[in-house]
């Protein structure tokens, strides 16, 4: 805080800590995506994986298929809820970057598997199956994870005895507004996953 005040007196621009945290976690997501793409290439798109994807696409060959509600709930709320819970544990300082990397890994691995199995057409298929989901989930996850990271950092400082003057992150009106907005967006995304995404994916198959 003292460093930032000094920078302010010097007339230099000081980045918002919340933005810095979000960018760091976004970098972890990007690293996870890179690892997921490499792993998919090394594992190959043939064999059992290609057969599984063929069977999966076959469900949509003649039109949209129903999506499992528990699966859709996990896909939209799973990572966000885990990130929120890690904000109440000092260990979240280490686990939140790992969770962000895991999110990126699973997202890119799925996309890379489609492209490995179906070539360029697989990228379009992946966009129809997962594009709308990640467009909604990723920004919500990053905001929740960045706040939780700050909370976990303060808890770690208190645990190590370096945070006597530290307080928990302020749960002001802005926090609750943004959290409710994230939950609302995720709920809208869940409805789209159940009723719109199957049709989008079916269109990419020519169904």
C-alpha positions in Angstrom: 0.0 0.0 0.0 2.9 2.4 0.9 4.5 1.6 -2.5 1.3 2.4 -4.3 1.0 5.7 -2.4 4.6 6.6 -3.4 3.8 5.8 -7.0 0.7 8.0 -6.8 2.8 10.9 -5.4 5.2 10.5 -8.3 2.4 10.8 -10.8 2.9 7.3 -12.1 0.0 4.9 -13.0 -0.5 2.1 -10.5 -2.5 -0.9 -11.7 -5.6 -2.0 -9.9 -4.6 -5.0 -7.7 -7.9 -6.7 -8.6 -7.1 -6.3 -12.3 -3.6 -7.7 -11.7 -4.9 -10.7 -9.9 -7.4 -11.4 -12.6 -4.8 -11.1 -15.3 -2.5 -13.5 -13.4 -5.3 -16.0 -13.1 -6.1 -15.5 -16.8 -2.4 -16.3 -17.5 -2.8 -19.5 -15.5 -5.8 -20.4 -17.6 -3.7 -19.7 -20.8 -0.9 -22.0 -19.5 -3.5 -24.7 -18.8 -4.9 -24.3 -22.3 -1.4 -24.7 -23.8 -0.8 -27.8 -21.7 -4.2 -29.3 -22.7 -3.5 -28.7 -26.4 -0.1 -30.4 -26.1 -1.5 -33.3 -24.2 -4.3 -33.8 -26.7 -1.8 -33.9 -29.6 0.4 -36.4 -27.8 -2.5 -38.6 -26.8 -3.7 -38.6 -30.4 -7.3 -38.3 -31.7 -7.7 -41.8 -32.9 -8.6 -45.1 -31.4 -11.0 -45.1 -28.4 -11.2 -41.3 -28.2 -12.2 -41.0 -31.8 -14.8 -43.8 -31.4 -16.2 -42.1 -28.3 -16.6 -38.8 -30.1 -18.2 -40.5 -33.1 -20.7 -42.1 -30.8 -21.3 -38.8 -29.0 -21.9 -37.0 -32.3 -24.2 -39.8 -33.4 -26.6 -38.8 -30.7 -27.0 -35.4 -32.4 -26.9 -36.7 -36.0 -30.7 -36.5 -36.5 -31.4 -33.5 -34.3 -30.7 -32.0 -30.8 -30.4 -34.5 -27.9 -31.3 -33.9 -24.3 -28.5 -32.6 -22.0 -28.1 -34.1 -18.5 -29.1 -31.5 -15.9 -26.4 -32.6 -13.3 -23.7 -32.5 -16.0 -24.8 -29.0 -17.1 -24.9 -27.7 -13.5 -21.3 -28.9 -13.0 -20.1 -27.4 -16.3 -21.5 -24.0 -15.4 -21.2 -23.8 -11.6 -18.5 -26.3 -10.7 -15.4 -24.3 -11.2 -17.0 -21.0 -9.9 -18.2 -22.7 -6.7 -14.8 -24.3 -6.1 -13.1 -20.9 -6.6 -15.5 -19.2 -4.2 -15.0 -21.9 -1.5 -11.2 -21.6 -1.8 -11.5 -18.0 -0.8 -12.2 -19.2 2.8 -9.0 -21.1 3.1 -5.4 -19.9 3.2 -4.4 -22.8 1.0 -6.4 -21.1 -1.8 -3.4 -18.9 -2.5 -1.8 -22.0 -4.1 -4.9 -23.9 -5.2 -6.6 -21.1 -7.1 -3.9 -20.7 -9.7 -3.9 -24.5 -10.1 -7.7 -24.5 -10.4 -7.4 -21.8 -13.1 -4.9 -23.9 -15.0 -7.1 -27.0 -14.7 -10.0 -25.0 -16.2 -7.9 -24.0 -19.1 -6.5 -27.6 -19.5 -9.9 -29.2 -19.7 -11.4 -26.6 -22.0 -8.6 -26.8 -24.5 -8.2 -30.5 -24.2 -11.8 -31.0 -25.3 -11.4 -28.6 -28.2 -8.1 -30.2 -29.3 -9.7 -33.7 -29.2 -12.4 -32.6 -31.6 -9.8 -31.1 -34.0 -7.6 -34.2 -33.7 -10.6 -36.5 -34.5 -12.4 -34.4 -37.1 -9.8 -32.0 -38.5 -10.8 -28.4 -39.2 -14.5 -29.3 -39.0 -13.8 -30.4 -35.4 -13.0 -26.8 -34.4 -16.5 -25.7 -35.6 -18.1 -28.6 -33.8 -16.2 -27.7 -30.6 -17.4 -24.1 -31.0 -21.0 -25.2 -31.2 -20.7 -27.6 -28.3 -18.7 -25.4 -25.9 -18.2 -21.9 -27.2 -21.3 -20.4 -25.6 -20.5 -22.0 -22.3 -17.0 -20.7 -22.0 -18.1 -17.2 -23.2 -20.2 -17.0 -20.0 -18.3 -19.2 -17.6 -14.8 -17.8 -18.1 -15.3 -14.2 -17.1 -17.5 -15.2 -14.1 -14.9 -17.7 -13.0 -12.1 -15.2 -13.3 -13.9 -12.5 -11.2 -14.9 -15.0 -8.5 -11.4 -16.5 -8.4 -9.6 -13.1 -8.3 -11.7 -12.1 -5.2 -11.1 -15.4 -3.6 -7.4 -15.2 -4.2 -7.3 -11.8 -2.3 -9.3 -13.4 0.5 -7.1 -16.4 0.7 -4.0 -14.2 0.7 -5.2 -12.2 3.7 -6.1 -15.4 5.5 -2.5 -16.7 4.8 -1.0 -13.5 6.2 -3.1 -13.9 9.4 -2.1 -17.5 9.7 1.6 -16.7 9.4 1.4 -13.8 11.9 2.0 -11.2 9.3 -1.5 -9.9 9.1 -2.3 -8.3 12.4 -3.5 -5.2 10.6 -5.1 -7.1 7.7 -8.8 -7.5 7.5 -11.0 -9.8 5.4 -11.9 -8.4 2.0 -14.8 -6.0 2.3 -18.1 -7.6 1.4 -19.6 -4.3 0.3 -22.6 -3.7 -2.0 -20.4 -3.9 -5.0 -19.2 -7.4 -4.2 -22.7 -8.7 -3.7 -23.9 -7.0 -6.8 -21.1 -8.6 -8.9 -21.6 -12.0 -7.3 -25.3 -11.9 -7.9 -24.6 -10.9 -11.5 -22.3 -13.8 -12.0 -24.8 -16.2 -10.5 -27.5 -14.8 -12.8 -25.3 -15.1 -15.9 -24.4 -18.7 -15.0 -28.0 -19.5 -14.5 -28.9 -18.0 -17.9 -26.0 -20.0 -19.4 -27.3 -23.2 -17.8 -30.7 -22.6 -19.5 -29.0 -22.0 -22.8 -26.9 -25.2 -22.3 -30.1 -27.2 -21.8 -32.2 -25.7 -24.6 -30.0 -23.9 -27.1 -26.6 -25.5 -27.2 -27.9 -28.9 -28.4 -29.4 -27.2 -31.4 -26.2 -25.3 -32.1 -24.1 -28.4 -31.9 -26.6 -30.3 -34.1 -26.3 -27.6 -36.8 -22.5 -28.1 -36.9 -23.1 -31.7 -37.7 -25.5 -30.8 -40.5 -28.5 -32.2 -38.5 
